[in-house]
Amino acid sequence: MLEVKQRWLEVLQKTSIFSRLTADQMAVVLSSLFYCEVEAGQTLVYEGEIGSELFIIVQGGISISVKSGEENIELGRLRSGDFFGEMSLLEQTARSATCTAVGNTACFMLKARDFSQIIVNDPLIAVSILQQMLSSTVSRLLKTNSFLTQVIQWGNDAKKRAITDSFTGLFNRRYLDDNIENIIRRSTDTVGASFAMVDVDRFGTLNKTYGSVFCDNILIAITDVFKEKFDHQDTLIRYGGDEFCFIISGSFERAKTLCTAVCEAVNAIRFKEQPELAVSCSMGLVPCTHNDAVQDILKRSDEALYRAKEAGRNRVCTAE
């Protein structure tokens, strides 16, 4: 076990809650940590169960979800260096969400009783951990679209509030309006971000020709392409009707590559009921910077989308 802990020591020291500890202090904390590995899809904690552990992710990722009726709604994802379960560590309260491994994941666990011993025996270490824990949690509330943001802002109604579009499973426009500025600022401060406005080509004509029931199947098939091509770094939103938008993390080149791949994949969709039909979508893509106004981003992406349609549809156009 000591060898395992030493192997992950560098990662642990870079996590926010341990970042201000000295080497000697970190050695004390290490002696209280338990290492665990979970396979993809395995659940670490369940919503509603009483918990008393804090988890620190050192490899892989965690999906945070809550139950709404018969559905599980994913509210965010955590990755290496993030932690969860701080309220259970401090108060041994019921878990607010279900936490499930995304891919094979490695974590260290700090139990409440062991943290209590640190408080008694090494209060300076405990104070440092608590201060960093508070700072990270506040930062998460202010700058991210994570589960805690939703719970603090909306309380228990977070489960019922329509943060997702029930038909497609994507986030909805209200979620976009509430979070776009924070998501873009967070991404541009780290890996970069781009914004795409998306429209299914000639959807009104498709509705008149094939009917609303079949066109619902078209939207689901297109949405499935979106989910397949993008990953957890990216935010996918149903803007309304047949309009969608994406907040894409990473370089502008990554965004262009992904959007082009999406257009090609959508155009390749075929339907057994209408084998002759080929659908397509058009996209307006713009790069984002930290200080961009939201309205300016929406305006530029909409203009780029218009150019894509004027140029013949079924393509990606970028901001001029």
ABEGO torsion letter per residue (X at the ends): XAAAAAAAAAAAAABAAAAABBAAAAAAAAAABBBBBBBBGBBABBBGBBBABBBBBABEBBBBBBBBEABBBBAEBBBBGBBBGAAAAAAGBBBABBBBBBEBBBBBBBBAAAAAAAAAABAAAAAAAAAAAAAAAAAAAAABABAAAAAAAAEAAAAABBABBAAAGBBBAAAAAAAAAAAAAAAAABAEBBBBBBBBBGAAAAAAAAEAAAAAAAAAAAAAAAAAABBAABBBBBAEEABBBBBBBEBAAAAAAAAAAAAAAAAABBBAABAABBBBBBBBBBBBBAABBAAAAAAAAAAAAAAAAAAGEGBBBBBX
